[in-house]
Amino acid sequence: MTSKQPLPVRLTRTGQPLLPWHHFTMRFSSTPRGARLARRLAGERLDAWGIPYGSDAHDVLTLIVAELSANAVRHGRVPGRDFRLRLSAEGTALRVELTDSRGESIPALAEPSNDLDGGRGLLLVAALTDRWGWYPCIDGPGKTVWAVLDVGRS
């Protein structure tokens, strides 16, 4: 029997964590179930990379994946097409990218309405990450929404 040991996290000269280079990509069905699975697998991957469950960085990143996955299902869904989740870590930066199939549905920050249940996902992404944005897909229809969190910031 083997025990799961977290990867050692090296420190920069300022004592901040320095992550080795990591990359994860997977496609998920554009359904609520696919969005839940993306969040769960992202959480497991982050833990394997040395960002443990329950840490602030882990909680923020899994929330970002959840929000962007939900947006991909709600606003970027094309029947029969999947969305793609890509996670990458290098240095102290962790990047989340979600690619969906609807390029005409452009993400934008907007004041949420008190009458609606939704409309706050991108506000959370903008508030919790260091930077975020989107770009059109170059290899087909759709767009990629990305967010970066620097776990080494004070």
Order of alpha helices (4+ residues) and beta strands (2+ residues): beta-beta-alpha-alpha-beta-beta-alpha-beta-beta
